[in-house]
């Protein structure tokens, strides 16, 4: 396996991905209800400080360091997590609209490029927020649980991406030759 850690290995990217991973894991697992007595609302404090304030600050540091993709992503996601944590949603449809807008930001980050794990992380975040938005509009607790699982998987990918960078774990899948008997020449 290729152990090279390409894009997204700066310390701000690692800290940002850890913050995003922890926040998504707490929010996602809380939404699934898999842990008795733990709900998504229990992730509010974590989403406020780690997902909101810390992620926003990491985004500003990344922008200052010249990393516009990570900086924009972390600052935007930090602002969204902060707003989610301190906001009071007046109705399920207001919550659905917020989640839909959150999904659009995640879609933009997915399409912005970056390294493969970052795109997977943002793509799963997009899917999670989209499913959660539909669940809010449809008042479907079972669909909300599906969205929670997708958010938790996105958090696990974010955590892995951060840990891989500092532990020098593989971040890309090995490439196979085009066919049997085909060799690559340098």
C-alpha positions in Angstrom: 0.0 0.0 0.0 1.1 3.5 -0.7 1.9 5.3 2.6 2.3 8.7 1.0 0.3 11.4 2.6 -0.4 13.9 -0.2 -2.6 16.9 0.1 -4.1 18.0 3.4 -1.2 17.0 5.8 -0.6 20.4 7.4 -1.2 20.7 11.1 -4.2 22.9 10.6 -5.7 20.3 8.3 -5.1 17.6 10.8 -6.6 19.6 13.7 -9.5 20.6 11.5 -10.3 17.0 10.5 -10.0 15.9 14.1 -12.5 18.6 15.1 -14.9 17.8 12.3 -14.5 14.0 12.9 -15.3 14.3 16.6 -18.2 16.6 16.0 -19.7 14.4 13.3 -19.3 11.2 15.3 -21.0 12.7 18.3 -23.8 14.3 16.3 -24.2 11.2 14.1 -24.2 8.7 16.8 -26.6 10.9 18.9 -29.0 11.1 15.9 -29.0 7.3 15.4 -30.0 6.7 19.0 -27.6 3.7 19.1 -26.4 4.6 22.6 -29.2 4.5 25.1 -29.9 8.0 26.5 -27.7 9.9 24.1 -29.4 12.1 21.5 -28.2 14.6 18.9 -29.1 17.4 21.3 -26.3 16.0 23.6 -23.8 17.0 21.0 -24.7 20.7 21.2 -21.9 21.7 23.5 -19.3 19.8 21.4 -20.8 21.2 18.2 -20.6 24.7 19.7 -17.0 24.7 20.8 -15.2 22.0 18.8 -17.3 22.0 15.6 -18.0 25.7 15.7 -15.4 27.8 17.4 -12.3 25.6 17.0 -13.1 24.6 13.4 -13.7 28.2 12.5 -10.4 29.3 14.0 -8.6 26.4 12.3 -10.1 27.6 9.0 -8.8 31.1 9.6 -5.3 29.7 10.4 -5.4 27.6 7.2 -6.4 30.6 5.1 -3.6 32.6 6.7 -1.2 29.8 5.8 -2.3 29.9 2.2 -4.5 26.7 2.2 -7.6 28.1 0.6 -9.5 24.8 0.2 -9.1 23.6 3.8 -9.4 27.2 5.2 -12.7 27.8 3.3 -14.1 24.4 4.2 -13.2 24.6 7.9 -14.3 28.2 8.4 -17.6 27.6 6.6 -18.3 24.3 8.5 -17.3 26.0 11.7 -19.8 28.8 11.2 -22.5 26.3 10.4 -21.8 24.1 13.4 -21.8 27.2 15.6 -25.1 28.3 14.2 -26.6 24.9 14.7 -25.5 24.7 18.3 -26.7 28.2 19.3 -29.8 28.4 17.1 -33.3 27.6 18.0 -35.2 26.0 15.2 -38.7 27.3 15.3 -40.1 24.4 13.3 -39.1 21.1 11.7 -39.2 22.8 8.3 -36.8 25.6 9.5 -34.4 22.8 10.7 -34.8 21.1 7.3 -34.0 24.3 5.5 -30.9 24.8 7.6 -29.7 21.2 7.0 -30.4 21.6 3.3 -28.2 24.7 3.2 -25.5 22.8 5.2 -25.7 20.1 2.6 -25.1 22.6 -0.2 -22.0 23.9 1.5 -20.8 20.3 1.9 -21.5 19.7 -1.8 -19.4 22.7 -2.7 -16.5 21.4 -0.6 -16.8 18.0 -2.3 -16.6 19.5 -5.7 -13.8 21.8 -4.7 -11.3 19.0 -4.9 -8.5 18.3 -2.5 -7.3 14.9 -1.5 -9.4 11.8 -1.9 -10.2 11.3 1.8 -11.3 14.9 2.0 -13.6 14.5 -0.9 -15.1 11.3 0.6 -15.5 13.0 3.9 -17.3 16.0 2.4 -19.3 13.8 0.1 -20.6 11.8 3.0 -21.3 15.0 4.9 -23.3 16.2 2.0 -25.3 13.0 1.9 -25.9 13.0 5.6 -27.2 16.6 5.7 -29.3 16.0 2.6 -30.9 12.9 4.2 -31.4 14.7 7.5 -33.0 17.6 5.7 -35.5 15.3 4.0 -36.1 13.6 7.3 -36.9 17.0 8.9 -39.3 18.0 6.1 -41.0 14.5 6.2 -40.9 14.2 10.0 -39.3 10.8 9.6 -37.3 9.5 12.6 -36.2 6.4 10.7 -34.8 8.5 7.9 -33.1 10.7 10.5 -31.4 7.7 11.9 -30.1 6.8 8.4 -28.7 10.4 8.1 -27.1 10.0 11.5 -25.3 6.9 10.4 -24.0 8.6 7.3 -22.8 11.5 9.5 -21.1 9.1 11.8 -19.3 7.4 8.9 -18.3 10.8 7.6 -16.9 11.6 11.0 -15.0 8.3 11.0 -13.5 9.2 7.6 -12.5 12.6 8.9 -10.9 11.0 12.0 -9.1 8.5 9.9 -7.8 11.2 7.5 -6.4 13.2 10.4 -4.9 10.1 12.1 -3.4 8.8 8.9 -1.6 12.1 8.4 0.1 12.0 11.8 0.6 8.2 12.0 1.7 7.8 8.4 -1.1 5.4 7.6 -2.2 4.8 4.0 -4.4 7.5 2.5 -4.8 6.1 -1.0 -5.7 2.7 -2.4 -3.0 0.9 -4.3 -3.5 1.1 -8.1 -3.8 -2.1 -10.2 -2.4 -2.6 -13.6 -4.9 -2.2 -16.5 -5.0 -5.9 -17.1 -3.4 -9.2 -16.7 0.3 -9.2 -17.8 0.4 -5.4 -18.1 3.3 -3.7 -16.5 3.9 -0.1 -15.8 7.0 1.4 -17.3 8.7 4.5 -15.9 
